[in-house]
């Protein structure tokens, strides 16, 4: 940014993009819990009060970043699943689960944001920020329903919606438990007997989504 004050709309938009890009870069090196508004302001080269002219809180920055990450992931998912090769219900269900888990695993920032959304990110925000975030989430949700039904029409929009809602909760919870704090990680490494309760993201989410999806599919499909 070469301007000192963002007076024109395009300058304000550029500054917002810079703040979001800096936050995304920080999340590549630290978890959401460690990202502070003070450090974000320092890295973007603005006073904290100036950052708050563009976003009403740290959480507002992260919610907007979450919306953009979610939108990009849904596009990835739709692209990978666009192949309409004839398959059995089981094969299509397995492909859906595998693709969801694989594409999510490639987006750790999105996974970390999802895992902290309700407990952390949806606090300390204005109603305007909440409306913007939830409206963007609704757009992504509706597109996800289309993607899931495109692969598994047996589910129908209602069944796909239930699957997506539960899958998002599972993804967030499993991400949290599979990325423990240093003390817990050290405990696992110190005592091999604890391996039975150690959770790995991709295998755990795959098993959970398979169970969820097969439970949601109509029983009379003759799979």
WOHUSUL-V153541 format. One record per pair of residues at least 12 apart in sequence whose ideal C-beta (glycine too) atoms are under 10 Angstrom apart, sorted by the first residue. I is the first residue (numbers start at 1). J is the second residue. Records with the same first field share a line. If there is no record, write none. Layout:
I: J ; J
This chain:
1: 14 ; 15 ; 17 ; 18 ; 44 ; 45 ; 46
2: 14
3: 15
5: 50
6: 18 ; 46 ; 50 ; 53 ; 54
12: 53 ; 54
13: 54
15: 44 ; 46 ; 50 ; 51 ; 53 ; 54
16: 51 ; 53 ; 54 ; 55 ; 61 ; 64
18: 43 ; 44 ; 45 ; 46 ; 54
19: 40 ; 41 ; 43 ; 44 ; 46 ; 50 ; 51 ; 54 ; 55 ; 61 ; 64 ; 65
20: 44 ; 54 ; 55 ; 61 ; 62 ; 64 ; 65 ; 68
21: 44 ; 65
22: 39 ; 40 ; 41 ; 42 ; 43 ; 44 ; 45 ; 46 ; 51 ; 61
23: 35 ; 37 ; 40 ; 43 ; 44 ; 51 ; 55 ; 58 ; 61 ; 62 ; 64 ; 65 ; 109
24: 61 ; 62 ; 65 ; 68 ; 69 ; 109
25: 43 ; 44 ; 109
26: 39 ; 40 ; 43 ; 44 ; 109
27: 62 ; 65 ; 69 ; 108 ; 109 ; 110 ; 112 ; 113
28: 108 ; 109
30: 112
31: 108 ; 109 ; 112 ; 115 ; 116 ; 176 ; 179 ; 181
32: 58 ; 59 ; 62 ; 65 ; 66 ; 109 ; 112 ; 113 ; 114 ; 115 ; 116 ; 117 ; 120 ; 121
33: 112 ; 116 ; 120 ; 181
35: 58 ; 61 ; 62 ; 112
36: 48 ; 58
37: 51 ; 52 ; 55 ; 57 ; 58 ; 59 ; 61
38: 51 ; 58
39: 58
40: 55 ; 58 ; 61 ; 62
41: 58
55: 125 ; 129
56: 124 ; 125 ; 126 ; 128 ; 129
57: 121 ; 123 ; 124 ; 125 ; 126 ; 129
58: 120 ; 121 ; 124 ; 125
59: 116 ; 117 ; 120 ; 121 ; 122 ; 123 ; 124 ; 125 ; 129 ; 133
60: 121 ; 124 ; 125 ; 126 ; 128 ; 129 ; 130 ; 132 ; 133
61: 121 ; 129
62: 109 ; 112 ; 113 ; 116 ; 117 ; 120 ; 121 ; 125 ; 133
63: 113 ; 117 ; 121 ; 122 ; 125 ; 129 ; 130 ; 132 ; 133 ; 134 ; 136 ; 137
64: 129 ; 132 ; 133 ; 136
65: 109 ; 110 ; 113 ; 121
66: 109 ; 110 ; 112 ; 113 ; 114 ; 116 ; 117 ; 121 ; 133 ; 136 ; 137
67: 113 ; 132 ; 133 ; 134 ; 135 ; 136 ; 137 ; 139 ; 140
68: 110 ; 136
69: 107 ; 109 ; 110 ; 111 ; 112 ; 113 ; 114
70: 107 ; 110 ; 113 ; 114 ; 136 ; 137 ; 139 ; 140 ; 141 ; 143 ; 144 ; 168
71: 136 ; 137 ; 139 ; 140 ; 143
72: 107 ; 110 ; 140
73: 100 ; 103 ; 104 ; 106 ; 107 ; 110 ; 111 ; 114 ; 140 ; 144
74: 103 ; 139 ; 140 ; 141 ; 142 ; 143 ; 144 ; 146 ; 147
75: 103 ; 140 ; 143 ; 147
76: 99 ; 102 ; 103 ; 104 ; 106 ; 107
77: 96 ; 99 ; 100 ; 102 ; 103 ; 104 ; 143 ; 144 ; 147 ; 148 ; 151
78: 143 ; 144 ; 146 ; 147 ; 150
79: 99 ; 103 ; 147
80: 95 ; 98 ; 99 ; 100 ; 102 ; 103 ; 147
81: 95 ; 96 ; 99 ; 100 ; 103 ; 147 ; 148 ; 150 ; 151
82: 147 ; 150 ; 151
83: 95 ; 151
84: 150 ; 151
87: 151
88: 221 ; 222 ; 223
89: 152 ; 153 ; 154 ; 155 ; 214 ; 217 ; 218 ; 221 ; 222 ; 223
90: 214 ; 217 ; 221 ; 223
91: 223
92: 150 ; 151 ; 152 ; 153 ; 154 ; 223
93: 151 ; 152 ; 154 ; 155 ; 209 ; 210 ; 213 ; 214 ; 216 ; 217 ; 221 ; 223
94: 206 ; 210 ; 213 ; 214
95: 151 ; 152
96: 147 ; 148 ; 150 ; 151 ; 152 ; 155 ; 163 ; 167 ; 209 ; 210 ; 213
97: 167 ; 205 ; 206 ; 207 ; 208 ; 209 ; 210 ; 211 ; 212 ; 213 ; 214
98: 202 ; 206 ; 209 ; 210
99: 147 ; 151
100: 144 ; 147 ; 148 ; 163 ; 164 ; 167 ; 171 ; 205 ; 206 ; 209 ; 213
101: 167 ; 171 ; 174 ; 201 ; 202 ; 203 ; 204 ; 205 ; 206 ; 207 ; 208 ; 209 ; 210
102: 202 ; 206
104: 167 ; 171 ; 174 ; 175 ; 201 ; 202 ; 205
105: 175 ; 201 ; 202 ; 205 ; 206
108: 175 ; 179 ; 201
110: 171 ; 175
111: 171 ; 172 ; 174 ; 175 ; 176 ; 178 ; 179 ; 201 ; 205
112: 172 ; 175 ; 176 ; 179
113: 172 ; 175
114: 168 ; 169 ; 171 ; 172 ; 173 ; 175 ; 176
115: 169 ; 171 ; 172 ; 173 ; 174 ; 175 ; 176 ; 177 ; 178 ; 179
116: 172 ; 175 ; 176
117: 133 ; 137 ; 168 ; 172
118: 169 ; 172
119: 172 ; 176
121: 133
122: 134
137: 168
140: 164
141: 160 ; 161 ; 164 ; 165 ; 168
142: 157 ; 161 ; 164
144: 160 ; 161 ; 163 ; 164 ; 165 ; 167 ; 168
145: 157 ; 158 ; 159 ; 160 ; 161 ; 163 ; 164
146: 160
147: 160 ; 164
148: 160 ; 161 ; 163 ; 164 ; 167 ; 213
149: 161
152: 213 ; 216 ; 217 ; 221
154: 216 ; 217 ; 218 ; 220 ; 221 ; 223
155: 213 ; 216 ; 217 ; 218
156: 216 ; 218
158: 216
159: 213 ; 216 ; 217 ; 218
160: 216
162: 212 ; 216
163: 209 ; 212 ; 213 ; 215 ; 216 ; 217
166: 208 ; 209 ; 212 ; 213 ; 215 ; 216
167: 205 ; 208 ; 209 ; 212 ; 213 ; 216
169: 208 ; 212
170: 204 ; 205 ; 207 ; 208 ; 209 ; 211 ; 212
171: 201 ; 205 ; 208 ; 209
173: 199 ; 204 ; 205 ; 208
174: 199 ; 200 ; 201 ; 202 ; 203 ; 204 ; 205 ; 206 ; 207 ; 208 ; 209
175: 199 ; 201 ; 204 ; 205
176: 199 ; 201
177: 197 ; 198 ; 199 ; 200 ; 201 ; 204
178: 198 ; 199 ; 200 ; 201 ; 202 ; 203 ; 204 ; 205
179: 199 ; 201
180: 198 ; 199
184: 198
185: 198
